[in-house]
């Protein structure tokens, strides 16, 4: 619903501003420019979507291999001790715990098609333990915030978009995005833990957070003295090594489990192609709306206004053109994706702003959408502090993305 209002606003506001420019500033070319850019953006949206066909078909095939080979179960066993501390009110043997861990593991691996059904199942399992069916329990709130924090090991869709936009090193945003999504995840967990008075100072939690923290510190210590060009090169190199290692591990595990790896890949690849076809109308719709909003100068007014505030504070404002991506992501992943593509189209995929927009896209989640879908599936009306904690995770994720963008690419 939020996206509906946002999309309508793009056109109505653009139309009013265009009339003002025509009547008061005698800009007789404004409407012609709007239509020309809208048609161009529609073409761009279709071309980008079709450009995703190859990589999305391939990646969904690989993900299906990993899913059939039991990689989700491997991740689930690894994170289970940590999750039992986050959900003290859920019995360890209850089906909800298995669904929660499986959902989180699927999200980390980028298996959205597997994560959402399992997530909805987890909400229904948790609802069985709910003494007040219309009021969210502590466990349900923690589960929702974990989803809105959106921790993902491999930002597949963002890398695919960068490839479609002809970035020199599509995977060079891999490391900062992984760090950003972990910071967002950690801030969401801490926020809920403070509300629920959970003790995170236990061995499983310290191992989980400490392990990722050491990895992040090691990457920072290794790269912080490098020139930006070298940082981008080594980030892309390390991202390529990790991603290819994941692909090989999925295939190898499939061999060990004696599944038909090729057939599994083909089944997943078919879903990948269907996903690309489904993306086309959404991306075209958003890009056309953004185009009208941008050509009339509305986007510039917002960006320049934000930039003026940060300049008044004495801060560097190079990040400001990418900021609308982070702000929009909370409302709609599709709209934020469109803004990300628009930023890369305007500034270039290998520009600082283009890369930063990609890191923002990968470091935050669609909080309002997730809360609506998951709570709506079990008719929860009183969401208590779930939205507050989700927005805290999003805000810190955006700030972290900006800082990481300056560290890695500026």
N, C-alpha and C positions, 0 to 999 in steps of 0.2 A: 504493500500500500504506500509506503514512504517513497519508493521509487516512482510510483505513478505520479505523485504530486511533484516530485523533483523534475521529472521529464516534462510534465505540463508547464512547470515554471520556466524551464529553459526557453520554450517557444513564446509564452505570453510576455515574459520580461523582455526577450529579444525584440518582439514586435513593438512593444511600447517604446523602448529605447530607440529603435529604428525610426519610428514616427517622430520622436523628439528631434533626432538628428536631421530628418528631412525638413520638418517644419521650422525649427529654430536655427539650424546651422546650414540649411540648404544643401545637404548632402544627397544629391540626386542619384548617386550610384550605390547607396547603401543597400537597397532591396535587391538590386541586380547582383551585388557582391554576396549577399546572403544566399541567394538561390544557387549561384555558381559554386560557392564553397560547400553548400549542403549536398549538392549532387556529387561533388568531388569526394566528400567525406563518405557518402554512401558507397561509392566505388571502392574507396580505400578500405572500408569495413569488410566488404565482400572479399577483396583481394587478400587482406590479412587473414581472414577466417579460412579461406581456401589454402593459404600458405601454411596454415597450421596442420593441414591434413596429414602430411608425411610424418612429422614428429609426434603428433598426438596419436596417430594410428600405431606408430612404433612403440611409444611409451605405454599406452594402454595395454598393448600386447605383452610387454615385459612385466607390467604390474600384475596381469592375470597369471603369468607364469609364477611370480612370487607368491601370489595369493593361493594358487593351487598347490604350490610346493610347501605351504605351511609357514611362510615367513612371518605372517601375523602372529602365529602362535609362538614363534621364537621371540619376537618383541614383547609379547604379552607376558611370557615367563620372566623376562628381564626386568620389566617395570612393575610387576605385581607386588613385591614387598613395599615399594614406595607408595603405591596407590592404596594399600590397606591402611596406611597411616592417614591418608587424606579423607577416607570415608569410614571413620570409626563406628558410625551407626549402621553400617551394612555388614551383615555376617559374611565371613570369608567364603563360605560355601553357598551363599545365595547367588542365584543366576545373574542378579544385577551386577555383581562384581566382575564376573566374566565378561559381560557385555560392555561394561565401562572400559576395562583394560583393552579389549579387542577394538573398541571404537577409537581409543587413543592411539593404539598401535597402527591402525589403518590410516588415521589422519597423519601420523608422522611419516608414513611411507607414501603419502599422497594418493591413497586409494579412496577417493571421495565416494565412488559408487558403492564401495563396501562399507565405508564409515557411516554414511547417513542412515541406512536401514538398521545397522547395529546400534547406532545412537538412539534412534527412536525406540528400539526394543529395550535399551537400557533405561530410558525414561519410563516406559511402562512397567518394567521390573521394579524400579525405584518407587513408582506410584503404589505398588502393592504394600510397601512399607510405610506409606503415608497415612497418619491418623486423621489428617485434615485434607481431604482430597482436592480442595480448591486453593490450598496454600502450599507454596513450595517448601520442601524440607531442606535441611542443611546439605544433605547429600545431593539433591537435585540442583541446588544452587552451585555447589562446587563443580558438579559435572558440566553444567551449562557454561560456567566461566572457563573451564578447561577447553571447551570447544570454541568459545569466542576468542580466547587467547591464541588459538590456532597454531600450535607448534608443528612445524613441518620440516623434515630433514632435507627434502629436495623440492625447491620451488619450481615444479615442472612447468606449469602454465606460464609463469613469468619468463622463464628461459625460452619457452616456445615462442612467445610473443616477440622477444628480442631477436630470435632467429628469423622470424617472419619480417621484422623491420630491418634486417640485414646488418645487425650489430657485428662488429669485428670479432668479439669474444662473447657470445651469448651467455656463457656461464660465469662471466667475471663478477656477477652480483651474488654468486652462490654463498660465499663465506659471510659477507655482511648481512645477507638476508637470514641465514641460519642463526647468526648471533642475535639479530634483531627479534626474530620470532621467539627465541629462547628467553630473552629479556622480557618480552611481552607476556609470555607464559608464566615466568617466575613472578612477575609483578601481580598477575591475576591470582595466582595461588596464594601469595602472601596477603593480598587484600582480603580474600575470603577467610584465610586462616586467622587474621586479626578479628574479623567479625565473629567467627565461630570459636575463637580462643583455642585454636589447635596448636599443639607444640610441634614445630618443624625441626627442633633440635634433637633429632634421633638419627641413628646410623643410616637407614635407607634414604632418608631425605638428604642428609649431608653428602652421602655418596652420589646421589642423583644430581643435586645442585652443584656440589663441589667438582664432580667430574666434568660437567659442562663448563663450569667457571674456569677450571684449569686449562681446558682446551681453548677457551676464548682468550685467556691471559697469554697463553703460549703463542697464539696467532698474532695478537697485538704486539707482543715483545719481538716477534720475528719481523713484523712488517712496518712498525711505526716509524722507523728511520729510513725506509725506502722512498725513492721518488715515486710520485703518483703513477707514472707510466709502468714502473716495475711492479708496484703493488697490484695494478690491474692485470698484468701479465701473470704473476704468480698466483693471484686469486683464481684466474681462469684455469691455470694449470692444475691447481689443487682441486678446484671444483670438477674438472674433467676426470681426474684420477678417482675421486670419491664416487662420482656418478657412474663411471664405467665399472668400478669395483662392485657397486650395487647390482648392476646389470649382470655381471659375471657370476656374482654370488647367487642371484636368483636362478640363473640357468643351471649352475652347479648343484644347488639344492634340489632343483627339479630332477636332475639326473639321479641324484642319490635316492630321492623318493620314488624313482621309477615312474614318473608321470610322463605323458607324451608332451614334451616341451613345445614342440612345433605346433601341435593342435591347440594347446593352451594359448600360445601366442596369437594364433589366427583368431580364436574366439574373442580374445581381448581386443585385438586390432579392429575387428568389426565394430565393437562398441566405440572405439576411439574415433573411427570415421563418422559414425552417427552423432557423436558428441560435437565434432567440428561442424557438421551440417546444422545442428541445433543452435550453435553459437551465432551463426550468421545474422538472423533477424535481430537478436539482442544487441550485438555489437554495432550493426548498422543503425539501429534506433538510437542508441546512446551517442554515437559519433555524430549523427545528423543534428541531434539536439544540442550537443556541445558546440558544434560548428556554428549554429545560429547564435548561440549565447556568446561565443568568442568573437565572431566577425563584427557584431554590433559594439564590441568593446566592453561588454559586461564582465567577462572574465578578467580583463585587464584592470577594471575598477576594483574588483575584489582583491586580486593579487597585489596591485599597487598599494591598496589600502593596508593590507597586512604587512607589505614590505615597508611602508612608511612607519608603522608602529615599531617594527624591529629595528629600523634605522634610527628612530628616535631613542631607542634603548641602547644604541651604540653597537649593535650586533651586525655581523655579516649577513647580507640578504640574498646571497646567491641561491639559497635553497627554496626561496619563496615560490617560484613558479611550479615546483613539485608539490607544494603543500596541499592544494585541492584534492590530490589523490588520497592522501592520508585522511583528510576530513570526510571525503565521500565514502571511503571504504567501510566506515561504521554503518552507513545506511544501506549501501548496495555494492556488492562485489562487481556486478556487471557495469555499473556507472563508473566505479573507480578504475576498472579495466579500460573503459573507453577514455577516461581522462589520462591514464598512463600512456595509452597509444597516442593520444593527441599531443602529449608532452614530447614523446619521442619523435613524432612526426614534425613538430615545430622546432625543437632544439637539436634533434639528432639522437639516436639510441646510444651513442658512445659519449655524449656530452655528460657533464657532471649532473645536470638537472635530469637528463634522461635516465641515467643509472639510478639516481636517488629516487625517482618516481617508482622504479621497479623494486627497489629495496622497501619502500613504503608499502607497496602493494603486497609484498610477500611477508611483511612484518606485522600486519594487523588483520583483523577479521570483521565479518559482517555481523556485528553484535545484535542489531535490531532484528535482522532476518533470522538468526539462529534462535534468539529468545522466542520469537513469534512461532516458529515452526516446532521447536521442541516442547515448549510449554503448552502450545496449542494442541499438540498431539495427545495430551493427557488432561486437557481442560483446566490447567492451572490459571487462576485469575490473579492471585496475590503473589507476585514474583519477589516480594520483599527487597533485598539489597542486591539482587542478581545484576540488574542493569548498571548500578553504580560501580560494582566491581568489574564488570565487563568494560565499561568506559574508562576506568582507571587503567586497565591492561592496554586498551587501544591508545590512550593518550601517551603512556610511557613507551609503547611500541613506536609511535610516530616520532617522539623525541629521540629515542634510541636510533631510529633509522637515519635521522638527520645527522646525529653525531657520527654514526658509522660511515655515512656518506662522505663527510669531511675527512675522516681518518683514512678511508680507502681510496677516494677518488678526487679529492680537491687538491 
